[in-house]
C-alpha cells in the first residue's frame, strides 16, 4: 500500500484542490471520534453521553460535521460531472447527456455503494443468523447533481437561496401550521442547499467566508434560543424535535457557519498540505475512509463486547473512572477498525467504467430511479436497523412504514439499476482519486 500511495501522491496534479481531500478525511475522523466518545454503554444497554451530561451538547456545534460532507460532495460532484461532459464523444458517436448522467451516477456511487453493500450484506446475514438461532435483538447530492448544477450555472447564489427558502417554508408549515409529514421534505431541501454551496465553492464564488460563518452562527443561535429547535445538532433520546432527522432550518444555518469556518482555514491548510509526508497521509486515509466509517461502530461495540465477556468493569457513563477509560477504549476501537479496514478495503477501490457501445435510450431515468431507491433504502435501514429483520419491526420513512427487509431490497435493487444503466455508455470515467 505504501508504494502505491507514494506514487499516487507524487502524481497529484498541480491543479488539484488538496484541501477538499483533507476536509473529507477530517470530517470522517470527527464523526468516528464523536461516535466513540458519545456512546454510553452499560450492561443494561447503549445510551448517549450527551443525554447523561446535557452541558456537553454545545460540542455538537463543532462535532456535527455532516454539512461538511455535503459541501465537499457538491464541490467534487461539480468537477466530476463537468469532466465527463468534456470527455463525451460527439453526437456522431451516439453518446448523449443522458448517457453521461448514468455513467456519472455509476462512477460516483460505486465508491459509496460497493463498500456499503458489503456492510449491509454482512450485518444482514449476521442479524438473520442471530434471530434464527433465537437471539435477542452520501447519495442525495450525487443523484441531483446534473439538474442542480444547471440551476447553479444559471442563478448562482439564487439557486442556493431557492433551496434555503424551501427549507424555511417546510419548517413554517411544520411548526406553525402543524402540517403532518411535511418535515421529511427537508431531507432534500436542507442537504441539497449545503450541497449547492459546494458548487459555489467550485466556481470560486464564496468570497466572504467570515460573513457566511458569522451569519450562520448568529442565525442558528437565534433559532435555538427563540424557536422550537433543540440545542443539540444531533438527535437526542426522547426529544420531540431533532435537528438532524429530519434536518431543520437550524441545522442548515449550522451548516453555513461550518462551511464559512472551514473556508477560513483554507490558506493555512494548503500550506500544510504542500508537505509531501502530510499529503501522502491524506491520500492514504482517503483510500479507506468510507470503509472505516462503515465499520467503526462495529469495532466500538466489539470492544465493549469483549470487556463484558472478560468481566471488565464498565463504569457509570461520565464518571471519573469512565473518562479514565476513554483513551484505552478508543485505542482498542481504532486497532479493531484497522483490522476491519484491512479485511474489507478492497471493495472501496474505484473501478473505471469501461468504454462500450453508445448509451441506451432511457439510461438516465433508470439511473436516477436506482439512485433514489438506494437513497431511500439506506435511509430506511438507518432508521429501522437490523434488529427487527424477522419480527416485522418498521420505521416511518416519509409517511410510509418500512421494514428492514424492504429497506435492504430497495438498496440492492437501486444499486443493480444504477449498475445496469451505467454500463455500455461509451463514456470512460477515468482514474478515480481516493
Secondary structure, DSSP 8 states (H G I E B T S, - for coil): -HHHHHHHHHT--TT--HHHHHHHHHHHHHHHHHHHHHEEEETTEEEEHHHH-GGGGGGHHHH--HHHHHHHHHHHHHHHHHHHHHH---GGGT--HHHHHHHHHHHHHHHHHHHHHHHHHHHHHHHHHHHHTT-----HHHHHHHHHHHHHHHHTHHHHHHHHHHHHHHHIIIIIS--TTGGGGHHHHHHHHHHHHHHHHHTT----HHHHHHHHHHHHHHHHHHSS--S-SS--TT-S--SBTTB-HHHHHHHHHHHHHHHHTHHHHHHHHTSHHHHHHHHHHHTTHHHHHHHHHHHHHHHHHHHHHTT-----TTSHHHHHHHHHHHHHHHHHHHHHHHHHGGGGS-------S---TTHHHHHHHHHHHHHHHHHHHHHH-STTTTTT-EEEETTEEEEHHHHHHHHHHHHHHHHHHHTT-S--------
